[in-house]
Every structure is written in structure tokens, then in C-alpha cells.
Amino acid sequence: MTSGFELEVGGKNLQFETGKVAKLADGACTVTCGGSVVLATFCHTEEPRPGMDYLPLMVEYREKTYAAGKIPGGFFKREGRPYEKEVVTARLIDRPIRPLFDDYIRHDLQIIATVLSADQENDTDLLALNGASLATALSAMPWHGPIGAVRVAQVDGRYVIHPTIAETEASLLDLVVVATPDNIIMLAGSGAEVTEDELLAAVDVGFAGARKVADAIRDFTAHVPKISIPPPERDEALEREVKDFFAGQLKPLIETQEKGARHLARNALLEQAYAKFAGANGGEEEAARRVFIGKLLQELEGAEVRRMALEDGVRQDGRAFDELRSIDAEVSVLPRAHGSAIFTRGQTQALAVTTLGTVSDEQRIEDLLGERTKAFMLHYNFPPFSVGEVRPIRGTGRREIGHGQLAESAIHGLLPSEDEFPYTIRVVADILESNGSSSMASVCGASLSLMDAGVPLKKAVAGISVGLIAGDDRYVLLTDIQGLEDHYGDMDFKVAGTADGVTAVQLDMKVRGLPLEVVRDGLARARDARYAILEQMNGVLAERRPELSPYAPRILITYIDIEKIGTVIGPGGKMVRRIIADTGVKIDIEDDGKVTIASPDEEAARKAMETVKSLATDPEIGAVFKGKVTRLMKFGAFVELLPGVEGMIHISDLDNKRVNRVEDAVHVGDEVEVKVIQIDEMGRVNLSRKACLPGGDRPSREGRPPRRRDDRRPSGDRGHKKDGR
């Protein structure tokens, strides 16, 4: 039976409908806004997966090209692996929904959000997130939701909820706010150096809108019965024995500062516990005991880290709550890279490398919004050695794509315009060590790397992560969290920006939300830390390099008349290939007449540019060219001014003294400087070498009127008649 509800949020009408399609899913609905429609489904297995030690939730967001009336490109003509926006949106759905499940649930869970219609005005990502919330709430799986999500943009000085795609692109702020009916549970977005006060105002507006959506979903699903999944039974006697065994060894383990040493000590302690309590028969009972002992040690570690912070007022590594780890930065670390930097904070280290390319290196994207290009890319890599692990590398993971997108959004708004710096820019952030907040280390490293490459970045950008440990009646914020604090804490609040404002935020919770005052305190703590980091970064490289790397291409840009594009390219590309062969440059010509020339050799680039401009410019009387003599006649010499364009020097204009034979003045292959002195009615060009020589007199033909038609040289050989002059 079809049912649903509608609500108005930020001037937009959201329509939720269930019971019409995908009825075999445990929960399913469609969400409509304007002409955009998303189907969201939730399914779970009947039985938990044995041996699983985490919540097995899978989230997929997929865009069907038919949603925008398109057919996929490529050979197969069907949708393939998810592209970046689909991955980032899937993570956007996962992050606020996951912490609202009890951590002991081991049933396989899957959310699939499918874009069915896209009007290219209303974005579909938050329709998918709100639909996933309703679909999950409609299922029988116990869940501490629902949640609601809105996007907030700053348009003409005011905050707009659910802006159109065009409004978002033009906005100084793009912020996603996700909340339960009571608390904020996630923030994600970027801004053009917005102040903390402006960001808080946007969060406040978004919180009200998100709560409205969450309340509507809660009211609609209040009648849905839920299955009961009790926590797993625990062997209380074994638990007491294991706790007693760990008791005296837990604090020294936690206080071990070096991550690798702590990992080894932890494994050794577990092996002792396994040998003492798990038995050695290799059966299911032993395996279950080993899982229980490992889980119990994790719980005890977390409880001790939290107790130290809340009761003793100390952190695991002895730092003050607002203290940064030691920072070290270095630039120009790779000799052949266009720009490079290593940024190290504690045991987290990022190698950031900048490469400059041409317009042909831009990323080409085809999605529901159409085809477009992307001239700035930041790619984040997280190899297994960075955490001392051994695992296969199977391509770029979702976490890597998400962290790269966050770091990219933190820097994108500070890049120069294409007219100011006409390069395609790619930054690769390779994490060499990781013990907390590697994405924010990537932001710092990328900023230094870009300036080392000579990119006119408007301001330096730094990032920091602020954590949270909350008790029953108080909480503490932790600046620059490391691994244990991230793992056992309640929040990971990443904030990136300049000395003048915030450029990117990402707030993820491991508890069921937090009040606005914690967001305010977290932003203030992040601002202070950002200032301290920027000060240290400026001590390494305060301004961009005045010159590009000698290995970076030099790019020159000009615009030609679109009617001359064919002339520059030539038949079958003959002309442009000739320029490339002669100079070794790279040439890109766009449909609007924009010509981009790139070469590591600036002189070669300028030579190619002169040729392109000459080809696109009709010869004019008085113009001077440097051309090559192509053939000799008794009455003069023919000179190639431009590829495919010739002119003739009459024998009387070859020199400023009398010339009896053409061969006495020039030879085939000579490069000569000539001046255009006449263009006849048929477009034939007469030249003078004499006018370009030192002390040359007025050329004999300069300024003369065109000859009569019967006095012109035959068009076949572009020369004079034999009975002429």
C-alpha cells in the first residue's frame, strides 16, 4: 500500500513515498524534489555473520545516466564502476548512519541509493541521504535514528537551505548539516575563507532544517515494529580473570609513545592472554575466546584512555589538551618534481608532490550534469606500510577518495584563476606514516608543495583535527588527535583554512550527536591550532617560488579568430604538426579560438606562438617577417613568410645596391627579413628585403598602386611574366 508525506524545507517541497516500488526490500522509499527523484533501499540478513568484529554496513550511491536523458559513453554503453561523486556521496550517507547502530550488531546491512531522475537543478546527494534515513527507519532493524540532512549556501549575504546546483556553485559556502531530532551528527563542506562566526550561523540554520526532516521521518515511522537484538552474552567469570590479567599491564601499554612499539607490545600481551585463557585445541571455542579476549582488551584500552582524559586530566602521550604534536616541514625534497614537500606532525607524515600540466591534462568528467573538465586534482594515497601493515593494493579505496576530496576542497578556493595561471595542477599526497589526521597533514603538505612549485596560491592553507571525549557531565576537546584518541574518542572534527577563515570542514561522530556549543568550542580550538601551524609553515616557505621549476612547462596563451582555426591547424592537421615538429612544443586549440602552447623551453614556446599568430593574421602592408627563401627566379626570389604563405622579392628590392643576378643576393634555404610592401587585388604579396637592411633606401615598389591585371605575374608560378619588366 502506497503511503508517504511531504514537507517544505527552505522553500523546497520534499516528497517521500513508500510502498510503491522495491517492496521486497526491508525498507524502501523514493524522495522527490522538483524533477529529481532518488530511490533508497535498506536490506539486512536474517542472521548475524559469525566471527565479525565490526558493523558490516555497505552503502552504495549510483547515478543512472537515463536519469538525465543520456546514454553512457564508452564501448559497453552501460554504467560502470562508481566515479568520484558517487563514492563521496556513498561515504556521506554512511558516516552519519553507521554510529546510530548498536556496535554489537553483526547482521549484514546494505543501503543502495539510485538516482532515477535528475533535473540538473536540484542535487540528488541529500535526497539520497534523507531517503536512506527513511528506508532504514522503515526496516525492522533496531536503529537509533532517524536523521535529516540539508545543504546550506550563502547567497547574496543570506543563508539558503536546499540551494539549486547553480546557487551552490556561486556560493561562498557549501555546507551539509546532518542531525537527529536532538543533535548534530555530521558536518561536511567547504567555504571561501568564511569566519568561524559565519560558519556557526550557517550550522545553526542548517540544524533547524535538518531537525525538521528528521522529525518528519520519526513521526512517519513511529509505528514500525523493530526486532530485538540483545547484546551477546558474556562469560562473566572469564571476563573477571582476563581483566585481572590485563590490569597491571594496561597503563604502561597505553603510555608507550611509539606506535610501532606499542603495536608489538600489544600483540605480545594478547598472545600471553590467549595462551593462558583460550586453550590450544584449535576448535570453535578457542576461536570464540580469542575474539572475546581481543575485544575485551580493546574495551579496556578505550576505557583507560577516556578515564585518563576525564578524571586525571591527561592525554595518552602526556600533551596538554590544546597542545600540538611536534611539527617538521621541508620543501624541494624531490629534485625533478615541479614542487614537493614533506609535512610531519608527530608520527603522521605526508609527502605532497605538485605537477603542472597543460589544458590537455585536465580531467574530463561525464556525469548527470554533462561533460566538463577539472583543472585541479588532489589525490590522496594511503599505502599499507604507513601503518606498518601487510595487505594487497587493489586500487584506490573509498577512504582515499574521500580524504583526497576533502583536502582538495580545502585548497581549491585559494588557487589562481585560469587567466592568471593557465596550468592544470595535480597534487599527490602520499602518506608515509599515519598516526592520526593524515588528511589534514595532506592539506599542509599540499599548500607547501604548491608554493614550492611557484603556483600563486593566494594564502597558505593548514588543517587540524580536534577530538572529543565526553562523559556524563563534562567533555574535553583534544587538539591534534592521534590514533588511540581517534579510535576511542567520540568525534573527529577536521577543520582546514587560512589565517583569515575556514575553507573546509568535516565533522564525524561516533556517538549519537552533539550540541551546537561543542561545535562552537571545536571551531575555536581548531582556529588557534591552525594559526600555530601556519606560523611554522611560513617559517619554511612564506611565499611561492618566484620562478617555476626548470622541468615545468612554460605556457603561453593567445586567442585567434575562430575563422582562422582551420588555417592554423591546416589540412589534416598538417600545419599544427609542422609547428610541433619544428619547436617541440605542445599545442591545444579550443573551439572558441583559445590557443595554449606549452614547452619546458620558453624560447621554443615563444617561437611557436609567433608562428601561430602569424598564421592567424593576414599579411598587411608594412608588416615585417622573417622567412625562408624557397625558390629563385630571374626576376626575384620567393620567400615563405608563414607555413603555406609565400611572397616575392623583386630583384630590385633584394639589396640596397644594384643586383645583377638573384643568386648574388640570396640562395634557397636562406632566412631573410622582409617587409610587405604591396598586396595586389588577387592577394599576392610583394616583399622588400632592401627595406630591412641597414641604410636601405625606400623600396622601389613600396606604396605603388597595384599593377593592371594584364601586368600581374601568372598565378601558376606566382612570378612575373617573362616579357615583364
Salt bridges, closest charged atoms under 4 A:
GLU8 OE1 - LYS212 NZ 3.88
ASP26 OD2 - HIS44 NE2 3.87
GLU60 OE1 - ARG62 NH2 3.48
GLU60 OE1 - ARG398 NH2 2.74
GLU63 OE2 - LYS85 NZ 3.21
GLU84 OE2 - LYS374 NZ 3.46
ASP94 OD1 - ARG98 NE 2.90
ASP102 OD1 - HIS144 NE2 2.95
ASP102 OD1 - ARG512 NH2 3.03
ASP108 OD1 - ARG49 NH2 2.35
ASP123 OD1 - LYS85 NZ 2.89
ASP125 OD2 - ARG151 NH2 2.75
ASP174 OD1 - ARG151 NE 2.82
GLU193 OE2 - LYS459 NZ 2.99
GLU196 OE2 - ARG530 NH2 3.17
ASP215 OD1 - ARG218 NH2 2.97
GLU239 OE1 - ARG234 NE 2.95
GLU239 OE2 - LYS243 NZ 3.27
GLU285 OE2 - ARG289 NE 3.95
GLU286 OE2 - ARG290 NH1 3.98
GLU299 OE1 - ARG234 NH2 2.96
GLU301 OE1 - ARG266 NE 2.98
GLU304 OE2 - ARG307 NH2 2.96
GLU311 OE1 - ARG307 NH1 3.84
ASP312 OD2 - ARG307 NH2 2.91
ASP317 OD2 - ARG319 NE 2.61
ASP361 OD1 - LYS586 NZ 3.70
ASP367 OD2 - ARG372 NH1 2.58
GLU389 OE1 - ARG391 NE 3.44
GLU408 OE2 - LYS374 NZ 2.84
GLU418 OE2 - LYS594 NZ 2.34
ASP452 OD1 - ARG545 NE 2.93
ASP480 OD2 - ARG319 NH1 3.78
ASP480 OD1 - ARG325 NH2 2.96
ASP480 OD1 - ARG345 NE 3.37
GLU485 OE2 - ARG315 NE 2.85
GLU485 OE1 - ARG319 NH2 3.79
ASP486 OD1 - LYS510 NZ 3.24
ASP490 OD1 - ARG306 NH1 2.85
ASP492 OD2 - LYS494 NZ 2.68
ASP500 OD2 - LYS459 NZ 2.62
ASP508 OD1 - ARG95 NE 2.66
ASP528 OD1 - ARG527 NE 3.79
ASP582 OD2 - ARG578 NE 3.98
GLU602 OE2 - ARG606 NH2 2.98
ASP618 OD1 - LYS564 NZ 2.73
GLU640 OE1 - ARG578 NH2 3.02
GLU646 OE1 - ARG631 NH2 3.46
GLU646 OE1 - ARG718 NE 3.88
ASP655 OD2 - LYS657 NZ 3.06
ASP664 OD1 - ARG661 NH2 3.38
ASP670 OD2 - HIS667 ND1 3.82
GLU671 OE1 - LYS626 NZ 3.96
ASP680 OD2 - ARG684 NE 2.97
ASP680 OD2 - ARG712 NE 3.91
GLU681 OE1 - ARG712 NH2 2.97
GLU702 OE2 - LYS675 NZ 3.56
ASP710 OD1 - ARG708 NE 3.50
